[in-house]
Amino acid sequence: MPNATLSPPYFVAWELTLRSNALCLHADNGSGTAASTAGELSPLEALAVVDDLAESGVPLLGLIGGEPLLRPDWRRIARRAVRRGIAVSLATDGWLVGEEIAGELAATGVQSVTVGLDSHLPAVHDRLHQRPGLHAAAEAAIRHLAARGLRTVVSFTPTALNWEHAEGVVERAAALGARAVTLSDYVPAGRALSPLHAATAGQRRRVAATWEMLRTTWRGRLNLLGPELWATLGSALEVGTACAAARRLARIRPDGTVTPCPFLETPMGSLREESFGNIWERALGGPSPYRASPEALLRCGACRWQTGEAASGYAAAGAAWACAPSPP
């Protein structure tokens, strides 16, 4: 039973595997086509983690990667979580999502599926993900998922190569049947450290202004979400006062290591050695080295829209990302 005195995280992001179908220029977690599966939780360990999260009272679980559909037991994991009362979302590049997989996702009870679409132009999307044909696969996946009645979300990450494509992506998302589009920031970690890929502050200001215009244009027809989803996860705290890491958010690595959020690598504990409840209780106990203060966010780099850098980027454009709390 959940600890009645312990407030569970609002959302846990679980990297099922680092294997993926592509080698995205803006990936930051070491994922890729050649990523190793060594050390991944076994199928039995994975089911035990699901039970552990349920007993800790975790309400929302996001299955991410890499490409979570490359893990053979993703169906068992998702089904077990749903049966234990956890709302499950899944993020995919769409390469494997044909009619059959879309049907299986619906049958497992997954509530929401996010598909990356970083341009309305196939050549640009495929270049960003270094996989020819991925744009066509992503668009087909969105159609299949929407046809099955799944809440289908498109994720758009502006970079130096595609920052002008927000309007085109939103229009394609609506035409394909998506219910929402999420604007994700380009996190400066791993391969994303390359200055050749990052949008400039001026470009980010223009993206923010465009996004606000699009939110007005599509209001009532398509839900446009902003990057503070990760930073605050719908909490009442003002953006810039705190972050959600190790407070409303946690990440599980493929080997069972728990970290504060998908962008912070500081280990808080291992699910192979102790329960999630114990790890979480320790993280919540008093001042936490895992949770970033506004000053720490300046060094963190993960939630740049919360830092001083954002003053010359998204925030300066007056972008009030009023994001509804929902599975990313």
LOBADO-533986 format. One record per residue (C-alpha): residue number from 1; residue in three letters; x negated, y, z. Coordinates in nm, 3 decimals. Layout:
BEGIN
  nr rest      px      py      pz
 NUM  ALA       X       Y       Z
...
***
This chain:
BEGIN
  nr rest      px      py      pz
   1  MET   0.000   0.000   0.000
   2  PRO  -0.124   0.356  -0.071
   3  ASN  -0.269   0.544   0.221
   4  ALA   0.017   0.771   0.327
   5  THR  -0.228   1.041   0.436
   6  LEU  -0.432   1.029   0.115
   7  SER  -0.328   1.239  -0.185
   8  PRO  -0.412   1.030  -0.493
   9  PRO  -0.550   1.189  -0.809
  10  TYR  -0.290   1.311  -1.053
  11  PHE  -0.471   1.145  -1.343
  12  VAL  -0.744   0.884  -1.384
  13  ALA  -0.925   0.856  -1.718
  14  TRP  -1.065   0.506  -1.772
  15  GLU  -1.329   0.448  -2.036
  16  LEU  -1.253   0.088  -2.129
  17  THR  -1.556   0.067  -2.358
  18  LEU  -1.813   0.292  -2.522
  19  ARG  -1.780   0.111  -2.854
  20  SER  -1.610   0.316  -3.123
  21  ASN  -1.529   0.312  -3.492
  22  ALA  -1.720   0.632  -3.558
  23  LEU  -2.014   0.841  -3.439
  24  CYS  -1.847   1.173  -3.362
  25  LEU  -2.066   1.482  -3.368
  26  HIS  -1.879   1.613  -3.063
  27  ALA  -1.884   1.291  -2.860
  28  ASP  -2.052   1.339  -2.524
  29  ASN  -2.044   1.005  -2.342
  30  GLY  -2.285   0.789  -2.538
  31  SER  -2.012   0.617  -2.737
  32  GLY  -2.063   0.497  -3.091
  33  THR  -2.051   0.208  -3.332
  34  ALA  -2.366   0.055  -3.181
  35  ALA  -2.281   0.112  -2.813
  36  SER  -2.354  -0.186  -2.590
  37  THR  -2.086  -0.380  -2.405
  38  ALA  -2.336  -0.497  -2.143
  39  GLY  -2.214  -0.426  -1.794
  40  GLU  -1.850  -0.371  -1.887
  41  LEU  -1.594  -0.490  -1.634
  42  SER  -1.479  -0.843  -1.705
  43  PRO  -1.111  -0.907  -1.788
  44  LEU  -1.045  -1.024  -1.432
  45  GLU  -1.231  -0.727  -1.285
  46  ALA  -1.032  -0.493  -1.507
  47  LEU  -0.699  -0.632  -1.387
  48  ALA  -0.819  -0.599  -1.027
  49  VAL  -0.899  -0.231  -1.096
  50  VAL  -0.544  -0.178  -1.223
  51  ASP  -0.405  -0.328  -0.902
  52  ASP  -0.644  -0.114  -0.697
  53  LEU  -0.527   0.205  -0.872
  54  ALA  -0.163   0.109  -0.822
  55  GLU  -0.219   0.044  -0.451
  56  SER  -0.389   0.384  -0.426
  57  GLY  -0.080   0.552  -0.568
  58  VAL  -0.232   0.676  -0.895
  59  PRO   0.062   0.795  -1.111
  60  LEU  -0.106   0.851  -1.448
  61  LEU  -0.375   0.644  -1.621
  62  GLY  -0.544   0.737  -1.948
  63  LEU  -0.718   0.460  -2.144
  64  ILE  -1.003   0.624  -2.335
  65  GLY  -1.342   0.534  -2.479
  66  GLY  -1.522   0.502  -2.712
  67  GLU  -1.227   0.338  -2.877
  68  PRO  -1.014   0.160  -2.615
  69  LEU  -0.848  -0.058  -2.879
  70  LEU  -1.185  -0.226  -2.942
  71  ARG  -1.165  -0.387  -2.598
  72  PRO  -0.992  -0.724  -2.662
  73  ASP  -0.789  -0.719  -2.339
  74  TRP  -0.649  -0.365  -2.372
  75  ARG  -0.297  -0.510  -2.399
  76  ARG  -0.324  -0.695  -2.068
  77  ILE  -0.469  -0.389  -1.896
  78  ALA  -0.197  -0.157  -2.027
  79  ARG   0.083  -0.404  -1.955
  80  ARG  -0.041  -0.469  -1.601
  81  ALA  -0.058  -0.095  -1.528
  82  VAL   0.294  -0.035  -1.658
  83  ARG   0.430  -0.325  -1.454
  84  ARG   0.262  -0.179  -1.145
  85  GLY   0.443   0.150  -1.198
  86  ILE   0.163   0.355  -1.355
  87  ALA   0.239   0.578  -1.655
  88  VAL  -0.017   0.492  -1.926
  89  SER  -0.153   0.704  -2.209
  90  LEU  -0.415   0.602  -2.464
  91  ALA  -0.654   0.801  -2.684
  92  THR  -0.761   0.662  -3.022
  93  ASP  -0.923   0.773  -3.345
  94  GLY  -0.647   0.589  -3.530
  95  TRP  -0.869   0.358  -3.735
  96  LEU  -0.710   0.041  -3.594
  97  VAL  -0.353   0.169  -3.558
  98  GLY  -0.146   0.012  -3.832
  99  GLU   0.219  -0.084  -3.801
 100  GLU   0.135  -0.393  -3.593
 101  ILE  -0.081  -0.218  -3.333
 102  ALA   0.168   0.070  -3.311
 103  GLY   0.436  -0.187  -3.233
 104  GLU   0.217  -0.351  -2.971
 105  LEU   0.147  -0.017  -2.804
 106  ALA   0.520   0.048  -2.783
 107  ALA   0.585  -0.304  -2.654
 108  THR   0.331  -0.269  -2.372
 109  GLY   0.517   0.036  -2.241
 110  VAL   0.246   0.293  -2.317
 111  GLN   0.409   0.635  -2.280
 112  SER   0.179   0.853  -2.485
 113  VAL  -0.087   0.806  -2.754
 114  THR  -0.333   1.078  -2.854
 115  VAL  -0.492   1.069  -3.200
 116  GLY  -0.786   1.291  -3.293
 117  LEU  -0.730   1.509  -3.600
 118  ASP  -0.997   1.775  -3.633
 119  SER  -0.903   1.913  -3.972
 120  HIS  -0.624   1.907  -4.227
 121  LEU  -0.902   1.851  -4.482
 122  PRO  -1.012   1.484  -4.507
 123  ALA  -1.374   1.565  -4.597
 124  VAL  -1.421   1.787  -4.288
 125  HIS  -1.262   1.542  -4.043
 126  ASP  -1.461   1.251  -4.185
 127  ARG  -1.785   1.450  -4.168
 128  LEU  -1.724   1.543  -3.803
 129  HIS  -1.665   1.177  -3.715
 130  GLN  -1.917   1.035  -3.964
 131  ARG  -1.666   0.778  -4.088
 132  PRO  -1.534   0.799  -4.446
 133  GLY  -1.163   0.734  -4.460
 134  LEU  -1.099   0.814  -4.093
 135  HIS  -0.878   1.114  -4.174
 136  ALA  -0.643   0.897  -4.379
 137  ALA  -0.639   0.635  -4.102
 138  ALA  -0.564   0.898  -3.835
 139  GLU  -0.274   1.044  -4.033
 140  ALA  -0.132   0.696  -4.097
 141  ALA  -0.167   0.614  -3.726
 142  ILE   0.029   0.925  -3.627
 143  ARG   0.309   0.825  -3.865
 144  HIS   0.320   0.467  -3.734
 145  LEU   0.322   0.575  -3.370
 146  ALA   0.589   0.840  -3.421
 147  ALA   0.804   0.589  -3.609
 148  ARG   0.790   0.362  -3.304
 149  GLY   0.920   0.642  -3.084
 150  LEU   0.596   0.686  -2.892
 151  ARG   0.507   1.032  -2.764
 152  THR   0.234   1.106  -3.017
 153  VAL  -0.017   1.383  -2.945
 154  VAL  -0.277   1.523  -3.184
 155  SER  -0.609   1.639  -3.039
 156  PHE  -0.796   1.922  -3.214
 157  THR  -1.152   2.022  -3.115
 158  PRO  -1.278   2.339  -3.285
 159  THR  -1.646   2.347  -3.384
 160  ALA  -1.856   2.552  -3.620
 161  LEU  -1.735   2.327  -3.902
 162  ASN  -1.359   2.340  -3.842
 163  TRP  -1.271   2.635  -3.616
 164  GLU  -1.057   2.792  -3.891
 165  HIS  -0.845   2.478  -3.930
 166  ALA  -0.618   2.506  -3.625
 167  GLU  -0.315   2.621  -3.824
 168  GLY  -0.361   2.347  -4.082
 169  VAL  -0.392   2.079  -3.814
 170  VAL  -0.078   2.198  -3.635
 171  GLU   0.118   2.196  -3.960
 172  ARG  -0.001   1.844  -4.043
 173  ALA   0.077   1.722  -3.690
 174  ALA   0.435   1.847  -3.719
 175  ALA   0.479   1.696  -4.066
 176  LEU   0.351   1.358  -3.944
 177  GLY   0.592   1.346  -3.649
 178  ALA   0.365   1.434  -3.357
 179  ARG   0.529   1.588  -3.051
 180  ALA   0.232   1.791  -2.927
 181  VAL  -0.112   1.921  -3.021
 182  THR  -0.388   1.963  -2.765
 183  LEU  -0.666   2.218  -2.812
 184  SER  -0.982   2.067  -2.666
 185  ASP  -1.301   2.255  -2.595
 186  TYR  -1.632   2.148  -2.744
 187  VAL  -1.813   2.016  -2.436
 188  PRO  -2.190   2.087  -2.444
 189  ALA  -2.318   1.743  -2.347
 190  GLY  -2.489   1.457  -2.528
 191  ARG  -2.478   1.507  -2.905
 192  ALA  -2.253   1.808  -2.843
 193  LEU  -2.556   2.002  -2.722
 194  SER  -2.643   2.087  -3.082
 195  PRO  -2.602   2.460  -3.144
 196  LEU  -2.537   2.374  -3.509
 197  HIS  -2.202   2.223  -3.411
 198  ALA  -2.072   2.463  -3.147
 199  ALA  -1.839   2.746  -3.244
 200  THR  -1.964   3.093  -3.154
 201  ALA  -1.796   3.309  -2.891
 202  GLY  -1.641   3.520  -3.164
 203  GLN  -1.504   3.215  -3.342
 204  ARG  -1.361   3.086  -3.017
 205  ARG  -1.187   3.420  -2.959
 206  ARG  -1.025   3.388  -3.298
 207  VAL  -0.922   3.028  -3.228
 208  ALA  -0.759   3.143  -2.905
 209  ALA  -0.571   3.423  -3.078
 210  THR  -0.456   3.185  -3.351
 211  TRP  -0.345   2.931  -3.091
 212  GLU  -0.130   3.183  -2.910
 213  MET   0.028   3.285  -3.240
 214  LEU   0.095   2.921  -3.323
 215  ARG   0.252   2.859  -2.984
 216  THR   0.499   3.135  -3.052
 217  THR   0.567   3.014  -3.406
 218  TRP   0.623   2.650  -3.306
 219  ARG   0.795   2.704  -2.970
 220  GLY   1.084   2.462  -2.933
 221  ARG   0.960   2.242  -3.216
 222  LEU   0.607   2.137  -3.122
 223  ASN   0.432   2.160  -2.785
 224  LEU   0.089   2.323  -2.809
 225  LEU  -0.132   2.248  -2.509
 226  GLY  -0.447   2.424  -2.395
 227  PRO  -0.780   2.310  -2.250
 228  GLU  -0.693   2.391  -1.889
 229  LEU  -0.516   2.054  -1.885
 230  TRP  -0.847   1.904  -1.775
 231  ALA  -0.944   2.196  -1.556
 232  THR  -0.632   2.220  -1.341
 233  LEU  -0.404   1.930  -1.443
 234  GLY  -0.097   2.136  -1.378
 235  SER  -0.193   2.249  -1.029
 236  ALA  -0.077   2.581  -0.891
 237  LEU  -0.434   2.707  -0.857
 238  GLU  -0.528   2.993  -1.082
 239  VAL  -0.768   2.910  -1.360
 240  GLY  -1.118   2.994  -1.244
 241  THR  -1.059   2.936  -0.872
 242  ALA  -1.140   2.566  -0.865
 243  CYS  -1.158   2.263  -1.087
 244  ALA  -0.962   1.939  -1.082
 245  ALA  -1.270   1.715  -1.056
 246  ALA  -1.249   1.479  -0.757
 247  ARG  -0.931   1.659  -0.652
 248  ARG  -0.662   1.581  -0.907
 249  LEU  -0.879   1.396  -1.155
 250  ALA  -1.127   1.109  -1.171
 251  ARG  -1.297   0.903  -1.440
 252  ILE  -1.387   0.533  -1.442
 253  ARG  -1.684   0.430  -1.655
 254  PRO  -1.683   0.094  -1.841
 255  ASP  -1.892  -0.065  -1.563
 256  GLY  -1.654   0.046  -1.286
 257  THR  -1.850   0.352  -1.174
 258  VAL  -1.617   0.632  -1.058
 259  THR  -1.712   0.992  -1.144
 260  PRO  -1.534   1.323  -1.069
 261  CYS  -1.404   1.381  -1.423
 262  PRO  -1.468   1.274  -1.784
 263  PHE  -1.741   1.537  -1.820
 264  LEU  -1.933   1.496  -1.493
 265  GLU  -2.170   1.202  -1.453
 266  THR  -2.228   1.220  -1.075
 267  PRO  -2.138   0.873  -0.941
 268  MET  -1.897   0.871  -0.646
 269  GLY  -1.898   0.494  -0.604
 270  SER  -1.850   0.162  -0.782
 271  LEU  -1.526  -0.035  -0.802
 272  ARG  -1.738  -0.349  -0.803
 273  GLU  -1.847  -0.264  -0.450
 274  GLU  -1.549  -0.091  -0.285
 275  SER  -1.188   0.007  -0.345
 276  PHE  -1.080   0.316  -0.531
 277  GLY  -0.898   0.431  -0.218
 278  ASN  -1.221   0.429  -0.017
 279  ILE  -1.408   0.619  -0.289
 280  TRP  -1.130   0.875  -0.319
 281  GLU  -1.096   0.925   0.054
 282  ARG  -1.467   1.000   0.077
 283  ALA  -1.444   1.245  -0.214
 284  LEU  -1.156   1.433  -0.053
 285  GLY  -1.316   1.448   0.291
 286  GLY  -1.422   1.807   0.340
 287  PRO  -1.653   2.010   0.113
 288  SER  -1.737   1.796  -0.186
 289  PRO  -2.052   1.794  -0.398
 290  TYR  -1.836   1.636  -0.670
 291  ARG  -1.593   1.923  -0.705
 292  ALA  -1.713   2.232  -0.890
 293  SER  -1.675   2.580  -0.744
 294  PRO  -1.647   2.875  -0.984
 295  GLU  -2.022   2.925  -0.940
 296  ALA  -2.095   2.558  -1.008
 297  LEU  -1.881   2.567  -1.321
 298  LEU  -2.129   2.813  -1.468
 299  ARG  -2.386   2.532  -1.452
 300  CYS  -2.146   2.247  -1.521
 301  GLY  -2.068   2.335  -1.882
 302  ALA  -1.768   2.101  -1.893
 303  CYS  -1.491   2.356  -1.834
 304  ARG  -1.644   2.655  -2.009
 305  TRP  -1.306   2.827  -2.039
 306  GLN  -1.319   2.867  -1.659
 307  THR  -1.662   3.028  -1.646
 308  GLY  -1.819   3.361  -1.726
 309  GLU  -1.892   3.237  -2.076
 310  ALA  -1.518   3.218  -2.134
 311  ALA  -1.503   3.595  -2.087
 312  SER  -1.664   3.622  -2.428
 313  GLY  -1.461   3.331  -2.567
 314  TYR  -1.110   3.206  -2.510
 315  ALA  -1.028   3.417  -2.205
 316  ALA  -1.118   3.743  -2.375
 317  ALA  -0.848   3.677  -2.634
 318  GLY  -0.587   3.679  -2.360
 319  ALA  -0.509   3.310  -2.406
 320  ALA  -0.285   3.213  -2.116
 321  TRP  -0.290   2.837  -2.165
 322  ALA   0.038   2.757  -1.989
 323  CYS   0.003   2.383  -2.019
 324  ALA   0.269   2.147  -1.889
 325  PRO   0.129   1.861  -1.683
 326  SER   0.148   1.549  -1.896
 327  PRO  -0.082   1.257  -1.979
 328  PRO  -0.370   1.385  -2.197
***
